[in-house]
């Protein structure tokens, strides 16, 4: 039994959609290659088969579809910046931040600053989950590996201004990305556990940033493969369209 034109059309359309999503994800990864703490996303392509593709009990061909996406939470490279409020996590932990709607979220981007009220916020203005409270005269700031934050007022002695906890996620693959390089818990991720920087939570490195884990060579290779597959699917659809027009002309 041969493959029907409708089945071939569906197979090719599915492959086209899958490669389009792959290209979109690669483009997003590349656009965030310089985003601190960004984690790459991959499309999980699965092979699709249908009964129409069975010839003599043997599959005669197939298509691919996106079975889901996977976030790669591997460690990015740490780079020294010299800014005491640039904080990187060397290990599995996350910073906890409050979103604009009041809900809590998690991020690996430790590009922090103090706002006009002396509170610690992200580069985008989200409040960090910490009791740190700076004062107007704090001129020298440093953060220890245990998360304790110290400041030295003008002409005074160093005073502890609070601590920064880290959070451990039982299943990081279950986190849901909500934009702006932050993630929220889901039933699949489990509840985050708070702890002091160190074993099990990651080491806190002050004056450094964690870069994205984007590998440019890998992304470019993936883009080329997806583009070629996409172009092939387009040509197949064009051939099917031509065949359909010819068949229609013959029936007139």
N, C-alpha and C positions, 0 to 999 in steps of 0.2 A: 504494500500500500504506500503510495507516494505521499509527499507532503503537500497539503492543500495550500493554495495561494493565501487564504485567510490566516492559516496557521503561520505561514512564513512571514506574513505582514505583522502579526502579533509578536512573533519571536523577535523580529528586527526592531519593532517599536520599543519593546521592552529593553533590548540591548542599548538602544539609542538613549532612552531615559536614564539607564544605569550609568552610561559613560558621561552623560551631561552632569549627573550628580557628582561623579568622580572629579570632573573638571572644576565644578563649583567648589568642592572641598579643597582641592589643590590650590585654587586661586585664593581661597580664604587663608590657607596656611601660609602661602607666600606673602600675602599682604600683612600678615602678623609676624613675619620673621624677626622683626626688631622689637616686638612687644615683650616687655619683661614678664617672665613666668608663663608665657603662652604655651599651650599644649596642642600638638597636632591632632587632627581628626582624619580618620581613614574610612573609606566606604568598604563595607564587607560585601563583596560580590558573590552571589551563589548561582549555581547552574540550575536552569529551569528546563524541564522537559514536559512534553505533552503526549497523549496517546497517539496523536496524528503523526508523531515523529518515529513511531515504531515500525520497522521494516523487517519482517521475518523474525520478530522477537528481539531485535537488536536496535538500540537507539541510533537513529540516523542523523542526529544533530541536536543542537540545543541552543539556548540563549542564556544570557546572564541578567540578573536583576539585583537590586540592592536589598540585601537581607537585613541591613542595619548599618549603624556607624559605630566606630570604636574611637575613643579618645586615648591618646598615648600620653600617659602621665610620667614618662621617664624624666629623669633629672636633666635640667638645662645647665649650661656652663655658667659658673659664677665669675663675675667681673668686678674688680674693685673700682669704686667711684670716688671714695674719699668723703662722701656725704654721710654723716653719722645716722641720718634717718632713712638711708637706703638700706633695707634689711632683706637678706636672702636666707632661704631655708635650704640647708644641705641635708636632705633626707625627706621623709614622707609627709611632713606636716603641712598645715594650711593656716593662714591668717583668717580670722572671722571678722566680717564687716557688715555694717547695717546699710541696707539698700534704701533708696528714697522712699519706698512704700512702708518702711519700718521693718521689713522682713530681714532675717539674717541670711548671709551668704558666705562663701569661702573663696579665697583667692591665693595664688602663689606670688602675686605681684606685690612686692614689699617696697614700692616707691612711695614713701610716706613723707608727710610734711606736717607742720603744726598750723592750725588755723588761727584766726584772730582771737579765739577764746582760749587758746592754749591746749586744745585737744588734738589728738593724733588722727589724721585723716589720710586717705589714699590720694593719689594724684588727681583722681576724678571727684574728690570731695566726700567720699563715703567714710563714715566714722568707723574707726577700728575698735574692735572689742578689747578694751583695756581701761585700766583706771589711771592711766598717765594723764597728768595735768601740769602743763608748763606754766611758768610765770613770766611776766613781761621782761624781767631783767635777766632771764637765762641766756647767757651768751655762749657757753660751751656745753655741748650735749654729747653723751656717749651711752651706748647700749652694750650691756654685757651678754655673754653667751647664754646665761641663764634667763634672759629676758628682762632683767632689771634695768630700768632707765634712770640715768643720773644726769643732773644739770648743775652747772656752777654759775650762780648769779654773779654779776659784776662785783668784784672785790670781796666775794664771799667764798665759803667752803662748799664742796660738792654735796648736793642733797638728792636723795632718791625721790623721783617724781612718780614712780609707779612701776608696773611690770607688764610685759606683753606675753600672753599665753599663746600656745600653738594648739592646733586641733588635729586629731587623727580620725580619718574616715575609714570605717571597717571595710567598705568596698568602693574604692574611688571610681571604678568603672560605672557605678550606679548613679553618680552625680549627674545633675542636669545643668547644662550650660544655659545661662540666661542673658548672655551678652556682657560687654564691658569686662571680659576676662574674669568673670565670677561664676560660681556654681552654687546650686542649692541642693539640699538633701532630698532624697526620694526614698520610698520604701525599700528600693533595691540597694541604696547606698548604706543604709543603716544610720543610726544616730551618731553624730560627731562626739568625740570624747576630748575634753580639755585636759591640758597637761603643761608641764614646764619643759621648755626646750631641752633636748637631750635624747637619750636612748628611747626609741619608739615613736618619737615625735619629730625628730630632726634637729640639727644644730642650727642655732641662729647666728648668722654672720653679719655683723654691722659694717656699714660702709661698703656694701657690695649689692649687686643685683643679679638675680638669676635670669639668664637669657632664655629665649624660647628654645624648644627642643626641635625646631625645624631644621632639617638637613636639606640644604638647597639642591644638592646633586640628586638626592632621592626624589624630591618634589618635581624637579624638571624632568627626570626620567618617567615618573608617573604621569606627568602631563603629556609627554610625547606619546606614551602608550595609549592613554585615553583618547587623545586627538586622532590617532590612527584608527582606533576601533570605531570612534564616532564617524569618521569619514567613510569607513567601510560600510557601516550601517546606513548612512545616507545614500550611498551608491546603490545598495541593495533595494532601498525603498524607491529610488528613482527608476530602477529597472522594473520593479513590480508595477509601478504606475504606468510605465510605457507598455508593458505586457497587457495590462488591463485595458488601456486605450485601444490597443490593437485588437483585442478580443471583442471589444464593444463595436469597433468598426466592422468586424467580420459578420456580426449579427444583423447589421442594417440591410 
